């Protein structure tokens, strides 16, 4: 889970901005739990497309 869209119940600001100690603590906890949490969905899609392209090139080269 990313903290991009989470809203803090303490200060009502985005958790990603870290406006209050509660935001900063939750943002740090989320980043420690999952090393992939900083990657955006668009970057994951781009990575998937790149891997599929490499797979197709390798398959075409061996045929």
Residue, then its C-alpha position, 0 to 999 in steps of 0.5 A: x500500500x502506498x501513502x499517496x492517497x491516504x488522509x491523516x485522521x489527525x491533521x486531515x492532510x495527505x500522509x505523503x506530505x508528513x504534516x504532523x508526527x502521526x503522518x510521519x510515523x505512518x509514512x515511515x512504517x509503511x515504507x519499512x513494511x514494503x520496499x516496493x511501496x515507493x513505486x507508483x502503479x504507472x512504474x509497475x505497468x511500465x516494468x511489466x511492459x518492458x519485461x514482456x518486450x524482453x520476453x518476446x525479443x528473446x523468444x523471437x531470437x531463438x526461433 
